[in-house]
Amino acid sequence: MLFCGIDIGTSNTKAVVIDAEGELRGRITIPLGVESRKDEFPAAVWVDHFQKALNFLASQSRSDDQSLCVGITAQGGSMVLLDEEYQPISTAMSWTKLASDTILRELRGAVSFGDFYEKTGWLPDGWMGVCKVMELLRNNPKLKQKLKYIASVPDFVGAQVFGTFVTDVTQAQITGFYDFTQMDWISEILNRMGLTGENFAEVKSATEILRENFSLYSSRITLMSSSHDQYAVMRACGLNDDGFMLATGSAWVVNGKSKRPLYDGDCMIHPGRDLEGGFGYIISFEAIGKHFDELLIHLDVDYDLLAAMAEDIQKIEIPDQPIDTTTINSCSAKPEAIRRFMEATVARVRFVLEKKQLLAGIKKLLMTGGSVGNNLWPQFLADILNIPVDAVRFNELTAYGAALFSRTGMTGVTPPHRWPMGIAVTLYEPRTARKYDDWFYGKQVPLLEWGVNRD
């Protein structure tokens, strides 16, 4: 048997097929069309991309006459309303679509923000499924007459293709409807909206078989239960209790594992259950990758030119003053502006990790995503955090995690973590950590503390 992972994202769908040893047998990335990258679009796009990816993966195994075990992973916050036949009665709402502040106030009438954070691991936010569904039903009361089910991406695809309507705890808890501490849908919210738990998919707390030996694309397909994309990334990286990693892209996210739910006073840590009997957490930073791209556009620097400028950027002296937006905008040379942006960004990451007491005892940081595409970001992380950084270059990493979940769910075995052949992992050692420590504690921390106190 071969094991597949399909990651249905907001800009593309990525998929891999692996063998029992975890080696790659095939991989593909399918970009979404422009129309499907909007906040709302036909939910059939999710099914279409799943089928295209699965067809490709099946083609990679037909010569072996092997069956495929398939797991789906996807972003949280994207939802669609369905009728009793699991057909859409609304457009698909991407996580990028935001509900209004009015809805947040209405949600607070059902459950306090403190209770909501304790139950879901998040504060109410416009991107969450609960907020978008509440607003949609309030603005379109006739939809309620047709509404039978509310689905996230994997459960919708499963219902459409395999006739199953099942989700998992990592997906359910990020909708805002589900209490991961009690493993149940939040009755106060459902009552407020006139819903019941029967409007949602069955929730699995571990990876299980949902449909076995389903004939599709001349292959025998076994569908496994799903995962949220950040938890699939943790699985792909082999995170254990008390370990964490940095995922970089349009937004930067710290993902970690813990023996118990981790909460904090300013609600920046987002705890939840994982699929392996423990807990995970997510710390979301602002859209760092997006802001960096905007800076490069402003400076008229593309990524080829950035690579060519790398040596000049590295020669610039470590700052002797705090860095804020004014500092970056006042830089007279492009290399200096780029370096100061990177230094300020990594300093903020260190500031947050130290505040959350997560850096103590960490011997190495695992870094993934778009920012590993050049040597600058990993080296600044190693220098300013004063820990070695392993930069993993693996575009289909999240899909790989879904495939590993499928393998464990099917076999009951979780082998020791190792990267498949051909995946590049580069180690960056700290080189100027002492000088950066002086700047960080003497100059940048006071600025960051001032920002926290002001907020």
N, C-alpha and C positions, 0 to 999 in steps of 0.2 A: 504493500500500500504506500502511496505517496500522500504528502500532506500539503495543503494549500492554505494560503492566507490572502485575503482580498481586502484592501484598505480603500474604502470609498470616501474620498475627501472632497473639499470644496473647490479645488482647482484641477484635480486629476484623480484617477483611480490607479492604484499600484497593486501588483499582485506577484506572488512568488509560489513556486512549488519546490518542496524539499523532499529528500529521502529520509529513511529512518535514522540516519546518522546526522541529519541536519544540514547536509550539503545541498546547494542550490542546483536544481534541475531545469529551472526556467524562471524568467522574470520579465515583467512588462509594465510600462506606464502608459495610461490612456488619458490624454488631456481632455478636460471638459470643454465643450464649446462655450463661446462667449455668453450665449443666452442662458446657459446653465450655471454661470458664475454669479448670477444676480441673487438678490435676497429671496426671491420667490421664483419658482419654475415648476414644470410638470414633474411629479414624483416618479414618473416612468423613467426618467433619466437615471435614477439610482439602479433600477432593474436592468436597464440597457447596458450600463457599464459593468454591472456584476456579470451579466451573461457574456459580454465580450471578453472579459478577463477570464472567466471560467472556461470558455471555449478555447482560448489560447492555452491555458494551463493543461486542459485535457489533451490538446494536440501534442504537448510535450511528453505525454505518457502513453499514448496509444500503442506505440511500438513495443512497450513493455507489458501490454495487456494487464495493467494494474488499475485498481480502483483508487478513487481520490477521496480524501477526507478534507472537508472544506470548512474554514472558519472565516467569519466576516468581522471586520472592525471598522469603526467609523467615528466621526466627531460627535460630541454631545451637543445638545441644543437645537438640532435640526429635527423637525417633526412634520407629520401630515395627519389629517383627519380622514377616517375611513367609514364606509357603510358596513352593513352586516355581511357583505360579500368580500370584504377587504379591498374594496375599490375606493380610490380617492374621491372625497367630496370637497377638497380644498387643494390649493397648490401646495407643493412642498415648501416649507419655511426653513431656509438655511439659518444656521446659528448666527450668521452675520446680520440677520434682520432683528431689529430692536423694537421691543414694546415701549409704550410711552411711560413717562413718570407717573401718570395717573393710575396705571395698572399696578405699579409698585405700591402705591398708597392703598389701593384696594386689596392687594394681597396681604398687606400688613393688618388689615381688618380681620383676616382669617387666622393668621399666626404671627407672632412677634418676630422681628428680625433675629433676635437672639435664639429663639426656639428653632427658627428656620435654619440658622447656621448649625446648630447642634444636630438637627435631624438630617440635613442634606450635605453639610460641609461647606456650604456657600451662603453668601448673602444674596438676597433677591437682586436680580439684574435683568435688564431688558433682553439679553441674548438667550435667557433660559427658556426652555420649552413651556414651562408653566405660565410664564408671563405672556408669551405669544399666543398660546391657546386661549387663555383667559380673555385677552383683548379681541381675538378673532370671534369668539362666541358672543361676546358682549356687543360687538359691532354688527354681527350677522346672526341674529337670534334664530332665523329659519334653519340654519345649519344644525342646530340642536335636534331638530326633528329627524334628520337623516343620520346623525352621528351615532355610531356604534362603538368604534375603536379609535384610540389615539396611538400612533406608532412612531418610533424612531427609525433610523435608517435600516439597521439589520433586521428588525422584526417585520418591517414592511417588505423587504426583499424576500425574507423567508416565507411570508404569507403568499406573496405573488408567485414565487417560483416553486416552492416545495409544499405549500399548504400548511405550513406551521406558523404559529403566532406566539413566539417566545422571545424574550429578551434576557439580559443578564444584569447582575447587580451593579456592575460598573457603568452600564448605560442608564439603568433606571435611576440611580442616585443623582445623576447630573441633570435629569430633566427638571428637578425641583418639585416633582410630585411624590418622591419616594423617600422614606425614612430608612437610611441604611443601618441605623442603630437597632431598630425594631424589625427590620426586614419586612416592611409593609408600606403600602401607599398611605399618604398622610390624610387622614379622614377629615380634618378641619378644612383643608384646601378642597378636597373632593366635594364635601357638603356645600361649601360656598359656591361651587360651580355646578352643582346638581349632577355630579358624576359619582361612580362607584369604582371599586377595584376591577370590576368586570369590563370596564372600558379600556383596560390596559392588558398588555401581554403578560403571560406567566413569566416569573422572574427566576432565573437560575443563579445559584451562588457559586457554582463551579462549572467548568467546561464539560458538557454532556452531549451525547448523541441525540439529535432531534429527528432525523430522518435517515434511514439506512438503505443502501443499495437502490438509490433512485436513479433511473435511467435517463441520462441527459448527455448530448453530444457524443454518442457512441461510447460512453463511459458509465461506470457504476459510481455514483456520487453518494457520499455520506455527509450530511450536513451536521456540523457541530454548533453549539451555542456560541454567542457572540462575545465581543469585548469592546470597551471604549478605547479609542486610539492611544491615549496616554498610558493606559495600563498595558496595552500591547507593546508599546515602546519599552516599558519597564521589563516586560517578559523577554523581549528581544535582547536586552542588555544584561540579562541575568542578575538583576538587582535582588539582593537579599535584605533581611531585616536591618534597618539602620543605614542602608546605603542609599545614595541618590545620584542623579545625573542631571546634566543641563542639555535640554533640547532647544535648538535655535532654528528660527525661521522668521516669518513675518513678526511673530511674537516669540519671546523667550520664556521658557517654562522650566522650572526645576521639578523633577519627578522623583519621589522617594518611597521607600518602604519603611514600615514601623510595626512594632509589636502591638500597639494600641492606637486608637485614633488620636491624631495630633491636632489640637486646637490652639489658637492663640488669641490674645486680647484684641488685636486689630483685625482679626478675621482674614489675614492674608494667606494663611495655610489652609488648604482645602482638603480635609481628610475624607476617606471613604474606604469601603471594603475592596479587597482585591479578589481574584478568582482562585487564590491558592491558600485560603484559610486564614489570611492575615489582613493587614490594612496597608493602604497606600496614601499618598498625599500629593497635591499639586500646588506649586507656588507660581502664580502668573505674574510676570513682569509686563510692562507696557510693550507696545509694538516696536521693539528695538530694531528688528530687521527692517521693518517698513520705514522707520525714521532714518536709519542708516542709508537706505536706498534713496530717500528724499534728499539727504545731504549730498550724496554722490551726484544726483541729478543737478542740484543747485550748483555744485562745483564743476559740472560738465566732465565728470569722471565715470567711465564705464569700468567693468570688472577687468578687462584686459589692461587698461591703463592703471588700475589699482595694483595689479600684479607687478607691472613695470615700475611702479612707485614704491614698492615694498621696501627696498633697500634704503631709500631716502627717508621713509617713515621711521624705520628702525634706528636711524642715526640721530634722530631728534632727541634732545635731552629730556630726562624725566622732569615733570613740572615742579615748580617751587611755590606755586600758588594754587588755591582751589579752582576747580573747573566748573563753570556753569554755562548756560546757553550763550550769555554775552561773551564769555571767554572764547568759545568756539567761533562765534560769528566775527570776532575781531581778529582772528588769525589772518595774517597777510599772505600765507602760502598754503596751497591745498594740502600738502603732506601733513603740515602741522594741524590743520583743522580736523583731518581724518584721525590723526593720532589722539588728539585731545578728546574727540567724541568717544573713541574706543576706551580710553583710560577712564573717563567719567562713567561710562556704562559699566565697565567691569568693577569699578569701585562701588557702584550702587549694588551690584550683585553681592560683593563681599560684605557690604554693610548689612544687607538683609539677612544673609546666611549667618553672620555673626550674631545679629540680634535674635535670630531664632535658635541659636546655639546648635547649629548643624555642622559647622566646620570642624569642631573639635574631634580629633581621632580619625578624620578622613585622610587616607594616605594617597589617594589619587582621584581625580575628577574625570568622569566619562562625559565627553561632549559629542553631540550628534547634530545633524541638520545642516542648513544652508551655510552657516557661518564657518564651517570647517573647510569650505571651499578654498580658502587661502590660509597662509601660515600666520597671519597677523593676529586674528582673534584668539586662536589657541595659545599663542605665545604670551599675549597680554594677560590672558586668564591665568596662566602658570605663574607669571611674574607677580601680578597684583594679589592673587589669592595665596601665593607662596605654597602651591602644591603642584605636583606633576599632573599633566592633562593628557589623557588618551583621546585623540580626535578620530572618530569613526566615520568613514566615508562609505555610506550604504544608503542609496536613495530609497530603497524599498524596505527600510528597517521596520516600519510599523507593520507592514504586511508579513514580514518575517516573524514578528512576535505573534501574530494571529495564527500562523502556521505552526509555531511551537506550542501554542495553546491547544491546537487541534491534535497534535501528536500526543501530548500528555493526556488529553481527554479520551483519546482512543486507546492508548496503550496502558495508561495508569502509571507511566514512568516519566520522571523528569531527569534526564541525564545532566551531568555537570555542564555548565555553560562553556561554549567555545564558539568562536566566529567561524563561519563557513570559509572554505578556500576562496581566495580572490578578493576578500574584503580587506580594504586598506585601513590599518589602525596605526596612527603615528603618535609617538610619545614626545611631548614637549616638557622639558625640565625648566624650573625657575632659574633665571639668570641674573636678575637685578632685584630680587625680592627685598633685600635690606633697604635699598634706597626707596623703593615703593612703599615699604612699611612707614618710613619717616614721613613721606608725603601723605599717605592715606590717613594716618592717625593725627598728624599735626595740622593738615590743611583741609582734606576732603571730608573727614568725619564731622568736624564742626559745622560745615556747610550742610551736610546731609541731616544732622541732628536739628539744625535750625529749620529745615524744610519740614521735618516730621512734627516739630512743636508748633509750627505755624499752621499746618493742616489740622 
